[in-house]
């Protein structure tokens, strides 16, 4: 019971911070996700390095990762007029590759593989939140200029509702004779929980459509389904990583919830998937 109360208090705090920072201003949204980028990359490299097979310069990678997020943010804020900002990031990647030539590490390929995985698995998806916030997709009809928060906030809501409803459905409907969703990776997840989470998320899309009318209700429903499907893949991917490393959580920064990566795993797949979905609607 004590752990449940702790988890609930932490969850309320996380939701409040995300909502306030996302809604308040473009700067607060960027600051929040810049922090997420630094903390998540730090956790990822830390857990990957537990076995001692990978040795990389974590501070340098974190700085380079944060720079890529900053470049995305400024480029999106200036409507694509700051592409030159990506040049230092490309130099950063070249430096990391050349550095391995001289480092004499036993596993240079593993080092480079983990560095690039951190960029594509974590940094790029989190940086793409700027695209969702500041790109005027053609499928939008009369989206207010100051509604930069609408799509990011909707993704958060869909993920929170899906996770909560999936958990509640799983412990009630899936308690006896549970049909496991992916037993090899996540034995606790059930089809009952996943279906319950999906239905609740779809229902929430009707409420989101009431507040944000620049897309019609069926477009919001489609986006909710995209978040459910790919958010689940994101969750399962992190579970696969943790199972391979024989750890329970990615960190301990969030009482009762583990690490930042544990909280953002669904988002890492949902954000790129939603961009693809919105581009498809815009065709």
C-alpha positions in Angstrom: 0.0 0.0 0.0 2.9 2.4 0.9 4.5 1.7 -2.5 1.2 2.4 -4.3 0.8 5.7 -2.5 4.4 6.6 -3.4 3.8 5.7 -7.1 0.6 7.7 -7.2 2.2 10.8 -5.7 5.2 10.6 -8.1 2.9 10.0 -11.1 0.8 13.1 -10.2 4.0 15.2 -9.9 5.3 13.9 -13.3 2.0 14.7 -15.0 1.8 18.1 -13.5 5.3 19.1 -14.5 4.8 17.8 -18.1 1.5 19.5 -18.6 2.6 22.8 -17.1 5.9 22.9 -19.1 4.3 21.8 -22.3 1.5 24.3 -22.1 3.3 27.3 -20.7 5.6 28.3 -23.5 7.8 26.9 -26.3 10.8 27.7 -24.1 9.5 25.6 -21.2 8.6 22.8 -23.5 12.1 22.8 -24.9 13.7 23.0 -21.5 11.7 20.0 -20.2 12.6 17.8 -23.2 16.2 19.0 -23.1 16.4 17.8 -19.5 14.6 14.5 -20.5 17.2 14.1 -23.2 20.2 14.5 -20.9 18.8 12.3 -18.1 17.6 9.5 -20.5 20.9 9.3 -22.4 22.7 9.2 -19.1 20.6 6.4 -17.8 20.8 4.4 -21.1 24.6 4.5 -21.3 24.9 3.8 -17.6 22.8 0.6 -17.7 24.4 -0.5 -21.0 27.9 -0.1 -19.4 27.0 -2.3 -16.3 28.6 -5.4 -17.8 31.9 -3.6 -18.6 31.8 -4.4 -22.3 31.1 -0.8 -23.3 33.4 2.1 -22.3 32.4 5.5 -23.7 32.7 9.1 -22.6 29.3 9.7 -21.1 29.5 13.4 -20.5 30.6 14.2 -24.1 27.8 12.0 -25.5 25.2 13.8 -23.3 26.5 17.2 -24.4 26.3 16.2 -28.1 22.8 14.8 -27.5 21.6 18.0 -25.9 23.1 20.0 -28.8 21.1 17.9 -31.3 17.9 18.7 -29.4 18.8 22.4 -29.3 19.5 22.4 -33.1 16.1 20.8 -33.8 14.3 23.2 -31.5 15.9 26.3 -33.0 15.5 25.0 -36.6 11.8 24.3 -36.0 11.3 27.7 -34.3 12.9 29.5 -37.4 11.0 27.3 -39.9 14.0 25.6 -41.3 16.3 28.6 -41.6 18.9 27.2 -39.1 20.1 24.0 -40.7 23.6 25.2 -40.4 23.3 24.3 -36.7 23.5 20.6 -37.6 27.1 21.0 -38.7 28.6 20.9 -35.2 26.5 17.8 -34.5 27.9 16.1 -37.6 31.4 17.1 -36.4 30.6 15.5 -33.0 29.7 12.2 -34.7 32.9 12.2 -36.7 34.9 12.9 -33.6 33.4 9.9 -31.8 34.2 7.6 -34.8 37.8 8.9 -35.1 38.3 8.8 -31.3 37.7 5.0 -31.4 40.6 4.6 -33.8 43.0 5.8 -31.1 41.3 4.7 -28.0 42.5 1.0 -28.2 39.3 -0.2 -26.5 38.7 -4.0 -26.7 35.2 -3.5 -28.2 35.3 -0.4 -30.5 32.3 -1.7 -32.5 30.2 -2.1 -29.4 31.2 1.4 -28.3 30.1 2.9 -31.6 27.0 0.8 -31.7 25.8 2.0 -28.3 26.7 5.6 -29.1 24.6 5.5 -32.3 21.8 3.5 -30.7 21.5 6.2 -28.0 21.2 8.9 -30.7 18.6 7.0 -32.8 16.7 5.3 -30.0 16.5 8.3 -27.6 17.8 11.6 -28.8 16.2 11.7 -32.3 12.7 10.8 -31.1 12.8 13.3 -28.2 14.2 16.0 -30.6 11.3 15.3 -32.9 8.8 16.7 -30.3 9.8 20.0 -31.8 8.6 19.0 -35.2 5.2 18.0 -33.7 5.0 21.3 -31.8 6.0 23.8 -34.5 5.4 22.2 -37.9 2.2 23.4 -39.6 1.1 20.0 -41.1 -1.2 20.2 -44.1 -3.8 18.1 -42.4 -4.4 20.9 -39.8 -7.2 23.2 -40.5 -6.9 26.6 -38.8 -4.6 25.5 -36.0 -3.9 28.5 -33.8 -0.3 29.7 -33.9 -0.1 29.6 -30.1 -1.4 26.0 -29.9 2.1 24.5 -30.2 1.3 22.4 -27.2 -1.7 20.6 -28.7 -0.1 17.6 -30.4 2.6 16.9 -27.8 0.1 17.2 -24.9 -2.4 14.9 -26.7 0.4 12.3 -27.1 1.1 12.5 -23.4 -2.6 12.1 -22.5 -3.0 9.1 -24.8 0.0 7.4 -23.3 -1.1 8.1 -19.7 -4.6 6.9 -20.3 -3.4 3.8 -22.2 -0.9 2.9 -19.5 -3.4 3.4 -16.7 -6.3 1.7 -18.3 -4.1 -1.2 -19.5 -2.9 -1.7 -15.9 -6.4 -1.6 -14.4 -7.8 -3.9 -17.1 -4.9 -6.3 -16.7 -5.3 -6.8 -13.0 -9.0 -7.2 -13.2 -10.0 -8.9 -16.5 -6.7 -10.6 -17.0 -6.3 -12.0 -13.5 -7.5 -15.5 -14.2 -6.4 -17.3 -17.4 -4.5 -14.2 -18.5 -3.7 -14.2 -22.2 -0.1 -12.9 -22.3 0.7 -10.3 -24.9 4.4 -10.9 -25.2 5.6 -13.5 -22.6 9.2 -13.7 -23.8 9.7 -10.0 -23.2 7.1 -8.8 -20.7 5.3 -11.7 -18.9 3.0 -9.3 -16.9 1.4 -7.7 -20.0 -1.8 -9.2 -21.2 -4.1 -8.9 -24.2 -6.9 -8.0 -21.8 -4.9 -5.1 -20.5 -3.8 -3.9 -23.9 -7.4 -4.0 -25.3 -8.7 -2.2 -22.3 -6.0 0.5 -22.6 -6.7 0.9 -26.4 -10.5 1.3 -25.8 -10.0 3.9 -23.1 -7.5 5.8 -25.3 -9.9 5.8 -28.2 -12.6 7.1 -26.0 -10.3 9.9 -24.8 -9.7 10.9 -28.4 -13.3 12.1 -28.6 -12.6 14.4 -25.7 -9.4 15.7 -27.2 -11.3 16.4 -30.5 -13.7 18.6 -28.5 -10.9 20.8 -27.3 -8.7 20.8 -30.4 -10.8 21.2 -33.5 -8.1 21.7 -36.1 -8.4 17.9 -36.8 -11.6 16.0 -37.0 -12.6 13.4 -34.5 -11.7 10.4 -36.7 -8.2 11.9 -37.3 -7.8 12.1 -33.5 -9.0 8.5 -33.1 -6.5 7.4 -35.7 -3.7 9.2 -33.8 -4.8 7.6 -30.6 -4.5 4.2 -32.2 -1.0 5.0 -33.5 0.1 6.1 -30.0 -1.4 2.9 -28.5 0.3 0.5 -31.0 3.7 2.2 -31.2 3.7 3.2 -27.6 3.4 -0.5 -26.7 6.3 -1.3 -29.0 8.3 1.3 -27.3 7.4 -0.2 -23.9 8.3 -3.7 -25.1 11.6 -2.5 -26.5 12.7 -1.1 -23.2 11.6 -4.3 -21.5 13.7 -6.3 -23.9 16.7 -4.1 -23.1 16.2 -4.5 -19.3 15.6 -8.2 -19.6 18.8 -8.6 -21.6 20.7 -6.7 -18.9 18.9 -8.5 -16.0 17.7 -5.3 -14.4 14.3 -4.2 -13.2 14.5 -0.4 -13.7 16.6 1.9 -15.8 17.3 4.1 -12.8 16.0 5.2 -9.4 15.4 9.0 -9.9 11.6 8.6 -9.7 10.4 7.1 -6.5 8.2 4.1 -7.2 8.6 4.4 -11.0 12.3 3.8 -11.6 14.1 5.9 -14.1 13.3 8.5 -16.7 13.7 6.0 -19.5 11.0 3.8 -17.8 8.6 6.8 -18.0 9.5 7.8 -21.6 9.9 4.4 -23.3 6.4 4.6 -25.0 7.1 8.1 -26.2 10.3 7.1 -28.0 8.3 5.1 -30.6 5.0 7.1 -30.4 6.6 10.5 -31.4 8.1 9.4 -34.8 5.0 7.3 -35.5 2.7 10.3 -35.0 4.9 12.4 -37.4 4.5 9.7 -40.1 0.8 9.6 -39.4 0.4 13.3 -39.7 2.4 13.4 -42.9 0.3 10.6 -44.3 -2.9 12.6 -43.5 -1.3 15.6 -45.2 -0.7 13.8 -48.6 
